[in-house]
Amino acid sequence: MILKSVSREARLLLKISFLTTFAESMLVPMYTAFTEKVGGSILDAGIAFAMFSIATGAVISLIGTRPWFQLHVRSCLIMGFFASACCDLSYVFVQNKWQLFAVQVIAGLATGLIEPAWDSLFTDDIEHSSAKHWSIWAGGSHLVAGTAALIGGLVVAYFSFEALFISMCVFDSTAVIVSWRGRKGSLAS
């Protein structure tokens, strides 16, 4: 397998990334339908995504640029994954667009911790073969996202949004466990 050709740290980071990409990509194609299900509109779906993106950017800019963030980057990564898993589960309880907006802000805060931490750790590990590593990540992410989108659609079509959110939470919780276990080895801070 292609992952065997990268370091233990890179394999661990790729597994974590693919798990969280899978979880989040399960919702993407159904997001507008879910927004409408809780009483929102197409515009509200756009507002919710804007809130997510702004929260993510704010956290990255305000927290990711602080010197202490680099000292605690691995802990921030695990906290971000944990917050993301909690966010997935909280979708089960969303009843209106205002609650959806709040969940999107929390998802943005989690992503704001995850992205710079993961990128920092992955970049530190790939000094000698960056094109190969980034290609494995980018190609794998697209394959995982496409598969997850299809499975997410099937889950909603044949079961429910609640089943989808619980499934997403399981994948993100698995990422928390994998990252926590990896912390004992290569991800220790």
Secondary structure as a PSIPRED ss2 file (coil, helix, strand):
# PSIPRED VFORMAT (PSIPRED V4.0)

   1 M C   1.000  0.000  0.000
   2 I H   0.000  1.000  0.000
   3 L H   0.000  1.000  0.000
   4 K H   0.000  1.000  0.000
   5 S H   0.000  1.000  0.000
   6 V C   1.000  0.000  0.000
   7 S C   1.000  0.000  0.000
   8 R H   0.000  1.000  0.000
   9 E H   0.000  1.000  0.000
  10 A H   0.000  1.000  0.000
  11 R H   0.000  1.000  0.000
  12 L H   0.000  1.000  0.000
  13 L H   0.000  1.000  0.000
  14 L H   0.000  1.000  0.000
  15 K H   0.000  1.000  0.000
  16 I H   0.000  1.000  0.000
  17 S H   0.000  1.000  0.000
  18 F H   0.000  1.000  0.000
  19 L H   0.000  1.000  0.000
  20 T H   0.000  1.000  0.000
  21 T H   0.000  1.000  0.000
  22 F H   0.000  1.000  0.000
  23 A H   0.000  1.000  0.000
  24 E H   0.000  1.000  0.000
  25 S H   0.000  1.000  0.000
  26 M C   1.000  0.000  0.000
  27 L C   1.000  0.000  0.000
  28 V H   0.000  1.000  0.000
  29 P H   0.000  1.000  0.000
  30 M H   0.000  1.000  0.000
  31 Y H   0.000  1.000  0.000
  32 T H   0.000  1.000  0.000
  33 A H   0.000  1.000  0.000
  34 F H   0.000  1.000  0.000
  35 T H   0.000  1.000  0.000
  36 E H   0.000  1.000  0.000
  37 K H   0.000  1.000  0.000
  38 V C   1.000  0.000  0.000
  39 G C   1.000  0.000  0.000
  40 G C   1.000  0.000  0.000
  41 S C   1.000  0.000  0.000
  42 I H   0.000  1.000  0.000
  43 L H   0.000  1.000  0.000
  44 D H   0.000  1.000  0.000
  45 A H   0.000  1.000  0.000
  46 G H   0.000  1.000  0.000
  47 I H   0.000  1.000  0.000
  48 A H   0.000  1.000  0.000
  49 F H   0.000  1.000  0.000
  50 A H   0.000  1.000  0.000
  51 M H   0.000  1.000  0.000
  52 F H   0.000  1.000  0.000
  53 S H   0.000  1.000  0.000
  54 I H   0.000  1.000  0.000
  55 A H   0.000  1.000  0.000
  56 T H   0.000  1.000  0.000
  57 G H   0.000  1.000  0.000
  58 A H   0.000  1.000  0.000
  59 V H   0.000  1.000  0.000
  60 I H   0.000  1.000  0.000
  61 S H   0.000  1.000  0.000
  62 L H   0.000  1.000  0.000
  63 I C   1.000  0.000  0.000
  64 G C   1.000  0.000  0.000
  65 T C   1.000  0.000  0.000
  66 R C   1.000  0.000  0.000
  67 P H   0.000  1.000  0.000
  68 W H   0.000  1.000  0.000
  69 F H   0.000  1.000  0.000
  70 Q H   0.000  1.000  0.000
  71 L H   0.000  1.000  0.000
  72 H C   1.000  0.000  0.000
  73 V H   0.000  1.000  0.000
  74 R H   0.000  1.000  0.000
  75 S H   0.000  1.000  0.000
  76 C H   0.000  1.000  0.000
  77 L H   0.000  1.000  0.000
  78 I H   0.000  1.000  0.000
  79 M H   0.000  1.000  0.000
  80 G H   0.000  1.000  0.000
  81 F H   0.000  1.000  0.000
  82 F H   0.000  1.000  0.000
  83 A H   0.000  1.000  0.000
  84 S H   0.000  1.000  0.000
  85 A H   0.000  1.000  0.000
  86 C H   0.000  1.000  0.000
  87 C H   0.000  1.000  0.000
  88 D H   0.000  1.000  0.000
  89 L H   0.000  1.000  0.000
  90 S H   0.000  1.000  0.000
  91 Y H   0.000  1.000  0.000
  92 V H   0.000  1.000  0.000
  93 F H   0.000  1.000  0.000
  94 V C   1.000  0.000  0.000
  95 Q C   1.000  0.000  0.000
  96 N C   1.000  0.000  0.000
  97 K H   0.000  1.000  0.000
  98 W H   0.000  1.000  0.000
  99 Q H   0.000  1.000  0.000
 100 L H   0.000  1.000  0.000
 101 F H   0.000  1.000  0.000
 102 A H   0.000  1.000  0.000
 103 V H   0.000  1.000  0.000
 104 Q H   0.000  1.000  0.000
 105 V H   0.000  1.000  0.000
 106 I H   0.000  1.000  0.000
 107 A H   0.000  1.000  0.000
 108 G H   0.000  1.000  0.000
 109 L H   0.000  1.000  0.000
 110 A H   0.000  1.000  0.000
 111 T H   0.000  1.000  0.000
 112 G H   0.000  1.000  0.000
 113 L H   0.000  1.000  0.000
 114 I H   0.000  1.000  0.000
 115 E H   0.000  1.000  0.000
 116 P H   0.000  1.000  0.000
 117 A H   0.000  1.000  0.000
 118 W H   0.000  1.000  0.000
 119 D H   0.000  1.000  0.000
 120 S H   0.000  1.000  0.000
 121 L H   0.000  1.000  0.000
 122 F H   0.000  1.000  0.000
 123 T H   0.000  1.000  0.000
 124 D H   0.000  1.000  0.000
 125 D H   0.000  1.000  0.000
 126 I C   1.000  0.000  0.000
 127 E C   1.000  0.000  0.000
 128 H C   1.000  0.000  0.000
 129 S C   1.000  0.000  0.000
 130 S H   0.000  1.000  0.000
 131 A H   0.000  1.000  0.000
 132 K H   0.000  1.000  0.000
 133 H H   0.000  1.000  0.000
 134 W H   0.000  1.000  0.000
 135 S H   0.000  1.000  0.000
 136 I H   0.000  1.000  0.000
 137 W H   0.000  1.000  0.000
 138 A H   0.000  1.000  0.000
 139 G H   0.000  1.000  0.000
 140 G H   0.000  1.000  0.000
 141 S H   0.000  1.000  0.000
 142 H H   0.000  1.000  0.000
 143 L H   0.000  1.000  0.000
 144 V H   0.000  1.000  0.000
 145 A H   0.000  1.000  0.000
 146 G H   0.000  1.000  0.000
 147 T H   0.000  1.000  0.000
 148 A H   0.000  1.000  0.000
 149 A H   0.000  1.000  0.000
 150 L H   0.000  1.000  0.000
 151 I H   0.000  1.000  0.000
 152 G H   0.000  1.000  0.000
 153 G H   0.000  1.000  0.000
 154 L H   0.000  1.000  0.000
 155 V H   0.000  1.000  0.000
 156 V H   0.000  1.000  0.000
 157 A H   0.000  1.000  0.000
 158 Y H   0.000  1.000  0.000
 159 F C   1.000  0.000  0.000
 160 S C   1.000  0.000  0.000
 161 F H   0.000  1.000  0.000
 162 E H   0.000  1.000  0.000
 163 A H   0.000  1.000  0.000
 164 L H   0.000  1.000  0.000
 165 F H   0.000  1.000  0.000
 166 I H   0.000  1.000  0.000
 167 S H   0.000  1.000  0.000
 168 M H   0.000  1.000  0.000
 169 C H   0.000  1.000  0.000
 170 V H   0.000  1.000  0.000
 171 F H   0.000  1.000  0.000
 172 D H   0.000  1.000  0.000
 173 S H   0.000  1.000  0.000
 174 T H   0.000  1.000  0.000
 175 A H   0.000  1.000  0.000
 176 V H   0.000  1.000  0.000
 177 I H   0.000  1.000  0.000
 178 V H   0.000  1.000  0.000
 179 S H   0.000  1.000  0.000
 180 W H   0.000  1.000  0.000
 181 R H   0.000  1.000  0.000
 182 G H   0.000  1.000  0.000
 183 R H   0.000  1.000  0.000
 184 K H   0.000  1.000  0.000
 185 G C   1.000  0.000  0.000
 186 S C   1.000  0.000  0.000
 187 L C   1.000  0.000  0.000
 188 A C   1.000  0.000  0.000
 189 S C   1.000  0.000  0.000
